[in-house]
Amino acid sequence: MQYQSNCIMKKFLDRHSVNVSVLPPCVHYDLWKHPRWKEDYDKPLDEDPCPDCDVRFTADAEGVYRAKIAPASILIPSRWRKRPYMDTIILIGLPQHITVAYIKETSTQIFVEYVDPAGPSGDRQGCEEVQMWIHSYLGPRMGKTIKFYQAAKGINFQCDKNDVMCQTWIWYWVYFRLIRSINTQVLSRHIYRLGQDKNSLERVHRFNCWLADLYKLGFYTNESPSQTKVALLHTPKRPQPAARAEKKPSRMQ
């Protein structure tokens, strides 16, 4: 469903002149089904070779964060240079969950609106690392001053203990923020009230069902051919079958 939601939001955002990556999943997951195959795989099995976010941050045992850009992301330099619109949505993965940044470019500067659905219960250090990365990675590439701010910082979208719909909340925010043009203060208050009234999980579930219905109706945009190639290239390959032993000559005459 994450991939389907991604394709639906691509359709919406294209209509509103906002860039967003379509990040296709692996073509198959055969490697994870065959334990013996894992011995021949030289990459960590807990890292998705076809990530569901544009950039993923991981932290080592010493708390050092490292960023890795998805090969299908619009952040890849060759795609970034060809981006059709000024504004961009990127999904940012922290060690435990996914966050989102809305990059709004003007002629003189860049505004980055960052949202972590976990709010005050989220990864504070991770959010700081994201801010530093935005300045160090995007700053030199865009050649403009970047103004970064975190919206809805004090709100835990997933205050219901049964709520595991982190990515759906991201699309909920993106949809109402960009497609319905609701400002951050109004949208933040709305989500806060949903939590206070214990309606947050029901509302995000209904939004998720609505997205699923849109997909069934054909309202979506698939990934580009180059992104499809990326998924094919990075899906772990099946091991080559062992060469069959040569048959011994028959003794029968």
N, C-alpha and C positions, 0 to 999 in steps of 0.2 A: 504493500500500500504506500510505502514511502516513495517509491519510484513513480507510482501513478500520480500521487499528489504533486510531485515535482513537475511532471509533464503538464498537469492541469494548470499549475501556477505559471508555468512557462507561457501557456496560451494567454492567460490573463495579463501577465506583465508585458508581453510583446504588444498587446493592444494599448498599453499605457506607456510605451517607449521606455521600458526598464529592462536592462540585461539581467539574465539569470542563467546559470548553467543547468543543463539536464545531465544528471550523473547516472548513467546506466549501471545496473548491477552486473556481477559476473555472469557470463553466459551459462555456466553450470558450476556446481559446488561438489563435483565428484571427489576432489582431493580430500575433503573433510569426511567423506563416507567410507574411505578405504584407509585404515590405519597404516598399512604397510607403505602406501604411497607417500605418507608424510616424511618418511626417512629421506626421500630424495628431494624434498622441497627445502630450499636454502633461505627462506624468508620466514619471519614470525607468523605463526598460524592465527594469532589473535589480531592481526592487522588485515583488514579487508583490502585486497588488492585493487578493488574497484570501490572506493569510498563513497559514502552518501553525503559528504560535505566537501566544500571547495578546499578547505585547508584544515588539517587535523593536528592538534597539539597533543603531544605525549610528554609525560614527566618521568624521569628516571628516579632511581632510589634516592638520589641526592636532591631531588626537587628541581632539577634543571629541565626547563621546557624546550621542546624542539618542534618546529612547525614543518609539516609536509603537505605540499599542494597536490591535490588529486590530478592525475594525468588528463582527465576529461574536463577540468575546470576552465572557466573563462579567465582565471588568473594566470594560466600558462601564457608566457609572453607572446607567442604567435597568435593566440586568440585575443588577448587583451588589446593588441595593436589594432585588431579589426572589429572591436566591439561597436555595434551600430548606434548605441544610445549613450547619453551622458551619465545616466543614473544606473546603478547596479545593485543587485542583492547578492550577497555571498553568505553561504552557510559555513559556520566555523565550529569545528568539533573540539571540545575540551575532553580531558580524560574520561569524564563520566557522562557527559551529555552534549547536546548540540545547541549552539547559539546562532544569532544572525546579526548581520551588519547591513545597513542601508547606506550606500555610498552615493551622495548627491554632489555632482560636479558642476561648478559654475565657471565662468571665464577667468576668475582670479583665485579661487580656493576650492577646497574639498570639505564637505561636511559628512561626518561618519556618525550615524545614529546606531548605536549598538544595544542589543537586547539579549539578556540572559533570562530565560523563563524561570530559572530557579531563584532569581532575585537575591535576597539577603542570605539564603541558605546555599547559594551556589559556590563556585570555585573562585574566590576573590583573587588569589594569585594568578589563576588562569586568565581572568578578565584583565588584569594588569599586563600580563604577557601579550594578550591580544592587542591592547592599545599600543604597546611598544612595537609590536610587529607591524601594525598598520602604518605607523610613522616610518619605520625602517624599510619596509618592503614597498609600500605604495607611494610614499613620499618621493623618493628618487625617480620612480617611474612616471609619475604624473607631473612632477615639477611645479607643484603648487602647495601652498600652505594647507595643512590638514587640521581641521577642528573636530576633535573626537568628544563625544559625550555618550553616557550610558542612560538610556531611557528606562522608565519603570524599574528603577534600581531597587526600590524598597518593596517590590511586589513579587511574591512567589506564585506564579501562575498555577503550579501543581501542588497547591496546598492540601488537596485531597490526597490522603495516603495511598489511595488506590489508583491514582493518576500516573500513568506511565507514557502519556502521549506528548512527549517533549517536542517532537518534530511537528506534530499537528498544531501545537500552540504557536510554533514559529510561523506556520502558514496562516494561522488565524490572525496573528499580528500583522503580517505582510498584507493580507487581503484587506483588512479594515484600514490599515494605515495608508496603503498606496492605491488600492483599487477603489475603496470607498472614501478616500481622502479625509480620514478622521485624524485630528491632531493628537500628539502624544499624550497630552494631559487628559483629554476626554477619554481616549482609549485606555489609558492606565487606570483611571477611576472606574471605568466599566468593568475591567477585569478584576480589580480589587473588590468591587461589590459582588461580583459572581462568587468569589471565594468566601466573602463574609456571609453571603446568603446560602452557602453550601450548594451552589448551582454550577460550579466551574466544570466539574467532570461531565455532567449531563450536557452542558453547552458545547464543550469541545468534542464530545462524542457525536452530537448532532451535526456539528460542522464537518467532522470526518465522514459521516454517512452522506452528507450533501456532496462532498468531493467525490466519493465513490460513485454516486449517481451521475455526476457530471462525466466521469470517465466512461461509464456505460453508454452514455449518450454521444460519446465521441468528441467531447470538448477537451482536447489536449493536444499538445505538440510534442512529438518524439524528439530524441536526440539527433544531432547532425550526423552525417556519414563519418566524419572524423572522430566523433565521440563513440560511435558504434565500433569503429576500428580499435579504439583504445580499450574498450571492454573485451574485445576478442583477444587483443595482444596481452592484456594483463590477467586474464583468467588463467589460473594455474593449469598447465597442460597435463593431459593424461600421460602417464609414463609409457614409453615405447614398449610394445610387447616383446618379451624375450624371444630371441631367435630359436626356432624349433631345432631340436637335435636331428642330425641326419639319420635316416633310417638305415639300419644295418642290412646288408644284402641277405636275401632270403636263402636258407639252406635247401629249400625245396627246388628240385630240378624239373 
